[in-house]
Amino acid sequence: MAKRNNEHISISDALKEFVETNKLEKGLNKVNVAEAWAKLMGNGVNNYTTSIKLERDTLYIQLSSSVLREELTYGTQKIITMLNEELGKEIVKKLVLR
């Protein structure tokens, strides 16, 4: 832990340091990615999303509609870009729609 005593540290910096130190970031990324997916894709897609799983840098999305899956397949790169922009860092490198 770098910053102590009289040095001022913001709450967000302290939390970030705590998260990184305690390796919680992966778990938070999973939650953040799921929230970003829900926010960006809207209710239409969310109603058909049955499972969201982040493994390393691959996001697996389970959809209950084959038509929707087919449609989203054409825009996977755009979806990845939008998700990473929403998250503020490059977490998702690959998107697999099932």
HELIX and SHEET records of a PDB file:
HELIX    1   1 ILE A   11  THR A   21  1                                  11    
HELIX    2   2 GLU A   25  ASN A   46  1                                  22    
HELIX    3   3 SER A   66  THR A   73  1                                   8    
HELIX    4   4 THR A   76  LEU A   87  1                                  12    
SHEET    1   A 3 THR A  49  GLU A  55  0                                        
SHEET    2   A 3 THR A  58  LEU A  63 -1                                        
SHEET    3   A 3 LYS A  94  LEU A  97  1                                        
END                                                                             
